[in-house]
Structure formats: C-alpha cells, structure tokens
C-alpha cells in the first residue's frame, strides 16, 4: 500500500472512532463538563459545547473524504520500481 494512502486510511479510521464516540457519548460528556464547571462557568461550557458540535459535524464526512483520497491515491500512484522489476522477473520465469 502506498505510504500516503496508508496515512490517509489511518486518519480516516481515527476520525470514524472519534466521530462515533462524539455522537454517542457527546451529550453525556457535555452534561458532565457542565456539571463539573458549575453554574458560573457559562463561557467554558459554551466553548466546550461548540467544540463538541464541530467534532460531531465534521468527523465522519472528513473520514469519508479521506477514504476516497486513499482509493484515489492507491489507484493513481505509480508503483515502486522495485515491485515492477520483481513482477518483470516473475513474468519472465513464467514464460
């Protein structure tokens, strides 16, 4: 697998895990954080709520884009010279 494609796929998997966890447990985490800060910490809890909304909104679509990039890179990237030389040797032996 191409190194860039492997990196894109790794980030896509991380974003899927983070996005699913944020969707499933996000409201509970926001509620816990709000209770932790108390009634006088409206600014802190509002900022945390916005960050959680951003994560929930963009994690899964960005992961889908990275999976698409992985497929495109893997399809269009040139094969390494070493691998093609090995294939030529295997083809010559078979003939």
Protein Blocks (a to p, Z undefined) as FASTA:
>chain_A
ZZklmmmmmmmmmmmmmmmmmmmmmmmmmmmmmmmnommlmmmmmmmmmmmmmmmmmmmm
mmmmmmmmmmmmmmmpccdfklmmmmmmmmmmmZZ
